[in-house]
Amino acid sequence: MTYSSTRCRNVFLAVLTGFVTLMLPYVADTKPATFLENFYITWSDSHIKQLDDGMAIQLLLDENSGCGFGSKSKYLFGRVSMKIKLIPGDSAGTVTAFYMNSDTDAIRDELDFEFLGNRTGQPYSVQTNVYANGKGDREQRINLWFDPAADFHTYSILWNHQHVVFYVDEVPIRVYKNNEDKGIAYPKMQPMGVYSTLWEADDWATRGGIEKIDWNKAPFYAYYKDFDIEGCTVPGPTTCSSNPSNWWEGATYQHLDSVAARRYRWVRVNHMVYDYCTDKNRNPITPPECMAGI
Ligand SMILES: *[C@@H]1O[C@H](CO)[C@@H](O)[C@H](O)[C@H]1NC(C)=O
């Protein structure tokens, strides 16, 4: 063996060892769960199929039914994330939702991702909404910069005492800050469950309801995997809600760092197609959480 190849191998081993050391705690923390460890079927057993020994699932929508699932536990703060591959081709009139909900109607807290289907070749829209203490009507929409039906992408919600951030892969697409000190409601008292549904909503979903679902293209399939929920399970330790040792409450998660802030601006400038904040017909008076500097 020549000097250079030995050296090369040693460098390689050093890099590899460093890499493994760095990766180990990460891998241990985020071992993906099987579907049934965290979730149960809330709607139409016959339309949800487990794949890959329960590590992935397929949701089906046909003329008889859509379907849905929910988490067995509720969580107070944390981060939920999963990989989703949406309905390919003609998905107009379909909605795939991934959300957290307190299940308390009048004073509901809810954090929504809704993927609105479209005709073949037209972009999916991702609608987000935030309900705090029973009030929603905070829709924003972006068009995705990739085809979300071609591959799995990661969709996550980070929820801590400072803000709620919706992420598509590593890109923040929505931030709802805690502005309680300015009298703006923030979800923080009620634990929320994690839910997903696939259903027909062709009265509003695509181009405001103009594009109808084409049942000749049914059944429609969406796929999920890498279910990852890290949060304070409720009921659980009473220290949980304010415990600063929970990683999602840590300093780096209290605001967007400069890279994340730049990505967020990029989404808002280039991909935002609707914002309730600037919809003067709906909101002649700008909602307080939309004011500059907030
Ligand atoms: C569907 O495609 C049309 C045409 O490109 C676009 O205006 C619309 O924002 C897209 N999304 C939805 C959900 O209608």
The ligand as an SDF file (V2000), in Angstrom:
LIG
                    3D

 14 14  0  0  0  0  0  0  0  0999 V2000
  -54.3270   25.3150  -10.0100 C   0  0  0  0  0  0  0  0  0  0  0  0
  -53.8420   25.8000  -11.2250 O   0  0  0  0  0  0  0  0  0  0  0  0
  -54.2870   27.1000  -11.5550 C   0  0  0  0  0  0  0  0  0  0  0  0
  -53.8010   27.4200  -12.9660 C   0  0  0  0  0  0  0  0  0  0  0  0
  -52.4030   27.3150  -13.0410 O   0  0  0  0  0  0  0  0  0  0  0  0
  -53.7650   28.0830  -10.5030 C   0  0  0  0  0  0  0  0  0  0  0  0
  -54.2940   29.3710  -10.7730 O   0  0  0  0  0  0  0  0  0  0  0  0
  -54.2160   27.6360   -9.1110 C   0  0  0  0  0  0  0  0  0  0  0  0
  -53.6010   28.4690   -8.1330 O   0  0  0  0  0  0  0  0  0  0  0  0
  -53.7930   26.1950   -8.8790 C   0  0  0  0  0  0  0  0  0  0  0  0
  -54.1780   25.6860   -7.5570 N   0  0  0  0  0  0  0  0  0  0  0  0
  -55.4370   25.5310   -7.1320 C   0  0  0  0  0  0  0  0  0  0  0  0
  -55.5990   24.8710   -5.8260 C   0  0  0  0  0  0  0  0  0  0  0  0
  -56.4310   25.8830   -7.7350 O   0  0  0  0  0  0  0  0  0  0  0  0
  1  2  1  0
  1 10  1  0
  2  3  1  0
  3  4  1  0
  3  6  1  0
  4  5  1  0
  6  7  1  0
  6  8  1  0
  8  9  1  0
  8 10  1  0
 10 11  1  0
 11 12  1  0
 12 13  1  0
 12 14  2  0
M  END
$$$$
